[in-house]
Amino acid sequence: MTTPLEVEVNGDIEKAFKNLKKKMAFEGIFKELKRRRYYEKPSEEKKRKREEAERRRLKKIRRMSSGPSRGGVKRTGGPTGSRPGQRFGGTDTNA
């Protein structure tokens, strides 16, 4: 059984509800509810679990291969890091 989710309510119920939904999404509760709406045959469950494991494996490989090259630097600007208003790396035709 899972542990209960607790959220502080400091006067703003909307903010508390938003935080609760965020925690539920992080815990995977919404995904689980959606999955349990209909009966899943054992063969379908095995297939889904195999595909999820493959997705996690590929994600881990991507993270490992691109880890050090990022260096924790956040990119700014557009796709080329250019000045605002310039979308793609070409010359500015409006100048």
C-alpha positions in Angstrom: 0.0 0.0 0.0 1.2 3.5 -0.8 1.8 6.2 1.7 -0.8 9.0 1.8 -0.1 12.2 0.0 -0.2 15.3 2.2 -0.4 18.9 1.0 -0.4 22.0 3.1 -3.4 24.4 2.7 -2.4 27.9 3.7 -5.6 29.7 2.7 -5.3 29.1 -1.0 -7.2 25.9 -1.8 -6.5 26.2 -5.6 -2.7 26.3 -5.0 -3.0 23.3 -2.7 -5.1 21.4 -5.2 -2.5 22.2 -7.9 0.3 20.9 -5.7 -1.7 17.7 -4.9 -2.2 17.0 -8.6 1.5 17.6 -9.2 2.4 15.1 -6.5 -0.1 12.6 -7.8 1.4 12.9 -11.3 4.9 12.5 -10.0 3.8 9.3 -8.1 2.3 7.9 -11.2 -1.2 7.7 -9.8 -3.0 9.1 -12.9 -1.1 6.7 -15.1 -2.1 3.8 -12.9 -5.8 4.8 -12.9 -5.8 5.2 -16.7 -4.2 1.7 -17.0 -6.7 0.1 -14.7 -9.8 1.4 -16.4 -10.0 -1.7 -18.6 -8.9 -5.3 -18.2 -5.4 -5.9 -19.6 -4.7 -9.4 -20.8 -1.5 -10.9 -19.3 0.1 -11.0 -22.8 -0.7 -7.2 -23.2 0.7 -6.5 -19.8 4.0 -8.3 -20.6 4.2 -6.4 -23.9 3.6 -3.0 -22.2 6.2 -3.8 -19.5 8.7 -4.8 -22.1 8.2 -1.6 -24.1 8.4 0.5 -20.9 11.7 -1.2 -20.0 13.0 -0.6 -23.5 12.1 3.1 -23.3 13.8 3.4 -19.9 16.9 1.7 -21.3 17.1 4.0 -24.3 16.6 7.0 -22.1 19.4 5.9 -19.9 21.7 5.4 -22.9 20.9 8.9 -24.2 21.6 10.4 -20.8 24.9 8.6 -20.5 26.1 9.5 -24.0 25.2 13.2 -23.7 25.9 13.8 -20.1 29.4 15.4 -19.9 29.1 17.3 -23.1 26.2 19.4 -21.8 28.2 20.7 -18.9 25.2 22.1 -17.1 25.0 25.1 -19.3 21.6 26.4 -20.2 21.2 27.5 -23.7 19.6 30.9 -24.3 18.1 32.4 -27.5 16.7 30.4 -30.4 17.9 27.3 -32.1 21.3 28.9 -33.0 21.6 31.0 -29.8 21.0 34.1 -31.9 19.6 37.4 -30.9 15.8 37.7 -30.3 13.6 37.9 -33.4 16.0 35.8 -35.5 14.6 32.3 -35.8 17.0 30.4 -37.9 20.7 30.8 -38.4 20.5 32.7 -41.7 21.0 36.4 -42.4 18.4 39.0 -41.2 16.4 40.0 -44.3 14.5 42.7 -42.5 17.5 44.9 -41.8 
